């Protein structure tokens, strides 16, 4: 396992072998993950039932086999104070599992946090083994121009510019760019050059913030405030 800059951590799982960690206490993480796996599954099932009952629209953090991986590791990461922003499993022979996380307390993610998430996720995946063959695990922070994968994200980042792509056309259009105006019910309001639009969150394929001076300045101010608070 190697660590690179940008709050990104990579590890590799070799076919027929357990992952090798360069971090301490990896055995402890495996034991803790195995012990809590049943509880994590029960919580994931409960969350899925809540979503199906319409109390909270399901997050668009993953799909396909990635959704299975997401369901396995998300409850444990939540217990540790993290939330999955996006999880992608890509590649054929050279598979890559990308896990993008943020802290539930809103504070910045650093390499040590990525290492902690990697150990916990690898421990669970080592027990469950949902991915056949070798793969590379990458854990990272969302970045400034982050994906928007939960309905609450659109309320949280109201006032900033975003790009949204819909599964199907809305008023003859699938892609929208503009300033987020917040959330109304289960719809996202966005101000585009053509006027205000109300887009159903359930029909979104993907969305992300656009890198603007306003977003950069707001992120810097938030980091400075958090730094002052830590002092």
C-alpha positions as CSV (number, residue, x, y, z in Angstrom):
1,X,0.0,0.0,0.0
2,X,1.3,3.4,-0.9
3,X,0.2,6.9,-0.1
4,X,0.3,9.8,-2.6
5,X,-0.5,13.5,-2.3
6,X,-3.9,15.0,-2.6
7,X,-5.5,13.0,0.3
8,X,-5.4,9.9,-1.9
9,X,-4.5,6.5,-0.6
10,X,-4.1,3.3,-2.8
11,X,-3.8,-0.3,-1.9
12,X,-3.9,-3.5,-3.9
13,X,-5.6,-6.8,-3.3
14,X,-3.8,-9.7,-4.9
15,X,-5.7,-12.8,-6.2
16,X,-5.5,-15.6,-3.6
17,X,-3.9,-13.4,-1.0
18,X,-5.0,-11.2,1.8
19,X,-4.2,-7.5,1.4
20,X,-0.9,-6.4,2.9
21,X,-1.0,-3.2,4.9
22,X,1.8,-0.8,5.7
23,X,-0.2,0.7,8.6
24,X,-0.3,-0.5,12.2
25,X,-3.2,-2.5,13.7
26,X,-4.6,-3.8,10.4
27,X,-5.4,-7.1,12.2
28,X,-7.4,-5.1,14.7
29,X,-9.4,-3.5,11.9
30,X,-10.1,-6.9,10.3
31,X,-11.3,-8.3,13.7
32,X,-13.5,-5.3,14.4
33,X,-15.0,-5.3,10.9
34,X,-15.8,-9.1,11.1
35,X,-17.4,-8.6,14.6
36,X,-19.5,-5.7,13.5
37,X,-20.4,-7.0,10.0
38,X,-23.9,-8.4,10.9
39,X,-24.8,-5.1,12.6
40,X,-23.6,-3.1,9.5
41,X,-25.7,-5.3,7.2
42,X,-28.8,-4.9,9.4
43,X,-28.4,-1.1,9.5
44,X,-27.9,-1.0,5.7
45,X,-31.1,-3.0,5.2
46,X,-32.9,-0.7,7.5
47,X,-31.7,2.4,5.6
48,X,-32.7,0.8,2.3
49,X,-36.2,0.2,3.7
50,X,-36.5,3.8,4.8
51,X,-35.6,4.9,1.4
52,X,-38.1,2.7,-0.3
53,X,-40.8,4.1,2.0
54,X,-40.0,7.6,0.7
55,X,-38.8,9.0,4.0
56,X,-35.5,9.9,2.5
57,X,-34.5,9.6,-1.2
58,X,-31.6,7.2,-1.7
59,X,-28.2,8.8,-2.2
60,X,-26.6,8.4,-5.7
61,X,-23.2,7.4,-4.4
62,X,-22.8,4.1,-6.3
63,X,-24.4,1.7,-8.8
64,X,-24.0,-1.9,-9.9
65,X,-21.6,-4.0,-8.0
66,X,-20.3,-0.8,-6.4
67,X,-23.7,-0.4,-4.7
68,X,-23.1,-3.8,-3.0
69,X,-19.7,-2.7,-1.8
70,X,-21.2,0.6,-0.7
71,X,-23.9,-1.1,1.4
72,X,-21.3,-3.3,3.1
73,X,-18.9,-0.6,4.2
74,X,-21.0,2.5,4.6
75,X,-22.5,1.7,8.1
76,X,-19.1,1.0,9.6
77,X,-17.6,4.2,8.0
78,X,-20.6,6.1,9.4
79,X,-19.8,4.8,12.9
80,X,-16.2,6.0,12.4
81,X,-17.5,9.5,11.5
82,X,-17.2,9.3,7.7
83,X,-19.7,9.4,4.9
84,X,-19.3,8.0,1.4
85,X,-19.7,10.8,-1.2
86,X,-19.1,8.5,-4.2
87,X,-18.0,4.9,-4.8
88,X,-17.0,3.7,-8.2
89,X,-15.8,0.3,-9.4
90,X,-14.2,0.5,-12.8
91,X,-11.9,-1.4,-15.1
92,X,-11.8,-4.9,-16.5
93,X,-8.6,-6.8,-15.8
94,X,-7.2,-3.8,-13.9
95,X,-10.1,-3.0,-11.6
96,X,-10.1,0.1,-9.5
97,X,-12.3,0.7,-6.5
98,X,-12.5,4.5,-5.8
99,X,-14.0,5.6,-2.5
100,X,-14.6,9.3,-2.0
101,X,-15.4,10.2,1.6
102,X,-16.0,13.2,3.8
103,X,-16.1,13.7,7.6
104,X,-19.6,13.9,9.2
105,X,-18.4,16.8,11.3
106,X,-17.6,18.8,8.2
107,X,-13.9,19.1,8.9
108,X,-11.3,18.6,6.2
109,X,-10.0,15.1,5.1
110,X,-6.3,14.4,5.2
111,X,-4.1,11.4,4.3
112,X,-4.4,9.9,7.8
113,X,-8.2,9.9,7.5
114,X,-7.9,8.2,4.1
115,X,-5.6,5.6,5.7
116,X,-8.2,4.9,8.4
117,X,-11.0,4.5,5.9
118,X,-8.8,2.3,3.7
119,X,-8.0,0.0,6.6
120,X,-11.6,-0.3,7.7
121,X,-13.0,-0.8,4.2
122,X,-10.3,-3.4,3.3
123,X,-11.0,-5.3,6.4
124,X,-14.7,-5.7,5.5
125,X,-14.0,-6.5,1.9
126,X,-11.4,-9.1,3.0
127,X,-14.2,-10.8,4.9
128,X,-17.0,-10.5,2.4
129,X,-14.9,-10.6,-0.8
130,X,-17.6,-9.1,-3.1
131,X,-15.1,-8.2,-5.9
132,X,-13.6,-11.1,-7.9
133,X,-10.0,-10.9,-8.9
134,X,-7.4,-8.2,-8.2
135,X,-8.3,-4.6,-7.7
136,X,-6.7,-1.3,-6.5
137,X,-8.4,0.6,-3.7
138,X,-8.2,4.4,-3.8
139,X,-9.6,6.5,-1.0
140,X,-9.8,10.3,-1.4
141,X,-11.5,13.5,-0.2
142,X,-14.3,14.9,-2.4
143,X,-12.3,18.0,-3.5
144,X,-13.6,21.5,-3.9
145,X,-15.6,20.8,-7.1
146,X,-17.2,17.8,-5.5
147,X,-19.9,15.4,-6.7
148,X,-23.4,16.1,-5.4
149,X,-24.9,12.7,-4.5
150,X,-27.4,13.4,-1.8
151,X,-30.5,15.7,-1.9
152,X,-29.1,17.5,1.2
153,X,-26.0,18.4,-0.9
154,X,-28.1,20.7,-3.0
155,X,-29.4,22.6,0.0
156,X,-26.0,22.7,1.6
157,X,-24.4,24.2,-1.5
158,X,-27.2,26.6,-2.5
159,X,-25.8,29.7,-4.0
160,X,-22.9,28.0,-5.8
161,X,-22.8,26.9,-9.5
162,X,-23.3,23.3,-10.4
163,X,-23.7,21.0,-13.5
164,X,-26.5,18.4,-13.5
165,X,-27.1,15.6,-15.9
166,X,-30.5,13.9,-15.9
167,X,-31.3,10.3,-16.8
168,X,-34.1,11.6,-19.1
169,X,-34.8,14.9,-20.7
170,X,-36.7,17.5,-18.7
171,X,-38.4,20.0,-21.0
172,X,-36.3,18.7,-23.9
173,X,-33.0,19.0,-22.0
174,X,-30.8,16.6,-20.1
175,X,-27.9,18.8,-19.0
176,X,-28.2,21.9,-16.9
177,X,-25.7,24.3,-15.5
178,X,-26.3,27.3,-13.2
179,X,-26.6,28.5,-9.7
180,X,-28.2,26.2,-7.1
181,X,-31.3,27.7,-5.5
182,X,-31.8,24.9,-2.9
183,X,-34.4,22.1,-2.5
184,X,-38.1,22.1,-2.7
185,X,-39.6,18.8,-1.6
186,X,-37.8,16.1,-3.6
187,X,-36.8,18.5,-6.4
188,X,-33.6,20.6,-6.9
189,X,-34.0,24.2,-8.0
190,X,-31.4,25.6,-10.3
191,X,-31.2,29.0,-12.1
192,X,-29.9,28.5,-15.6
193,X,-29.4,31.0,-18.5
194,X,-32.8,29.9,-19.8
195,X,-34.5,30.5,-16.4
196,X,-35.2,28.6,-13.2
197,X,-35.7,24.9,-13.4
198,X,-37.0,22.4,-10.9
199,X,-35.3,19.0,-11.4
200,X,-36.4,15.7,-9.7
201,X,-33.5,14.4,-7.6
202,X,-34.6,10.8,-8.3
203,X,-34.1,11.4,-12.1
204,X,-30.6,12.7,-11.8
205,X,-27.8,10.7,-13.3
206,X,-24.9,12.8,-11.9
207,X,-24.2,16.3,-10.6
208,X,-21.2,18.2,-9.3
209,X,-20.1,21.7,-8.2
210,X,-18.3,23.9,-10.7
211,X,-15.0,25.4,-9.7
212,X,-15.6,29.1,-9.4
213,X,-13.8,31.9,-7.6
214,X,-16.8,32.1,-5.2
215,X,-16.5,28.5,-4.3
216,X,-12.8,28.7,-3.8
217,X,-13.1,31.7,-1.5
218,X,-15.9,30.1,0.5
219,X,-13.8,27.0,1.0
220,X,-10.8,29.0,2.1
221,X,-12.9,31.0,4.6
222,X,-14.3,27.8,6.0
223,X,-10.8,26.3,6.4
224,X,-9.6,29.4,8.1
225,X,-12.5,29.4,10.5
226,X,-12.0,25.7,11.3
227,X,-8.3,26.4,11.9
228,X,-9.1,29.2,14.2
229,X,-11.6,27.1,16.1
230,X,-9.0,24.3,16.5
231,X,-6.6,26.8,18.1
